[in-house]
Amino acid sequence: MSDKVDTECFKQFDRLRELRVSHRDLDNLIDRLQHDPNVDQLRVRRLKKRKLLLKDMISALESELIPDLDA
């Protein structure tokens, strides 16, 4: 009997959790910055692009972790 555990799967779940936390933190930061009238709009745009990239990474990782269902 094999007692090997697929640690790669756990690493992917940890990475997914890290990405979600980063995405949420960026969302909060962007929200705070948008309420500041003196904020650099270029900085906000860059943060939004980074947040969108994180969202794409989260979606890709989630699709890897969720098995395909053959109907």
N, C-alpha and C positions, 0 to 999 in steps of 0.2 A: 504494500500500500504506500502511496506517495503522500508525504506530509508537506509538500511544497505549497506555499501560499503565493498567489499571484500578487506580488508587491507592486507591480507596475500599475495595476488598477487602483490601488490605494494612493499611489503617487499622483495619478490623474485626478482623483477626487480632491486631494490636497491642493493641487494646482487650480482646479476649478473653484475651490473655496477662496484661494488667494485672489484669483481674478475677479470674483464677485465682490470681495471686500474692496479691492482697488477701484472697481467700477462705482461702488456706492460712495467711497470717499471722494472720488472725482466729482460725482454728482453733487455731493454736499458742498464741495469747494466752489464749483461753478455756480451753484445757486447763491452762495454768499457773495461771490464776486459780482454777480449780475445786479445785486442790490447796492453796490458801491458805484456812485456816479463818476469817480475818478479812476476807475479800473482801466487797464490797458486792454482794449478790445481784441488786439492781436493775441494776447495771452489767453483770453477766454476762448477764442476760436481754436487755438492749438490744443487747449485742454479738452474741448468738445471733440476734436478729431481723435485725440488719444482715447477718450471715453468710448467713441464709436469703434475704434480698433479693438479695445478690450471686449466690447459687446460681441464683435465678430469672433474673437478668440473663444469667448465663452460658448457661443453657439456651435462653433466647430467642435469643441471638446465635448459638449453635451451630446452632439450627434454621434460622436465616437463611442460614448459610454452607453447610449440607449440602443439596444439591439433592434435590428430591423424586424418587423413583424410581417411574415408572409401570410397573406389571407387566402 
